[in-house]
Each structure stands twice: as C-alpha cells, then as structure tokens.
Amino acid sequence: MQYTGIYEAKNNFSALIEQVEKGEEVRITRHGKEVARMLPVRRKPVITDEQIERELQQIDALHASIRPGPAVHELRDEGGRE
C-alpha cells in the first residue's frame, strides 16, 4: 500500500495507475489525511461462492436442529400451578 499527496498523485498519475494495475492499493492524502483510494478492479473476492453456499447449508442445518420450546402462555400458566 502506498500513500501519496494530491500534488504528487496529479504529477505521477500514470505511474500510480500502473501500480494499481499490478494489484497495489494507493491512498491519496491531503494535508496528511486520507481522502481517496485507488484500488485494482480485479481483486480476489473476500469470500467465494462455494464458501457462501457452505455457510448457508450450515445455517439451514442449524435451523433444522432447533426445536421450539414452550409458548409464553404455557410458561406463564405453569408458574401459577402450585
């Protein structure tokens, strides 16, 4: 990751674009504070479709294993049966 000021970014724009095309992230600053990011268009996804599908299957399995407990009115009535 590279940080560069706006003035330098303007003067070296083509070189920065080349770096981004190679996969590097460039952050542009103004007075030391980040104001923009240049990111490569083709980045590896954070999570794949296969991972998403596995997670959804696990959620479905968890939902199927959950059995409902007593209803609220059953719990309320049970407290008064002494």
Secondary structure, 3 states (H helix, E strand, C coil): CEEEEHHHHHHCHHHHHHHHHCCCCEEEEECCEEEEEECCCCCCCCCCHHHHHHHHHHHHHHHHHCCCCCCHHHHHHHHCCC
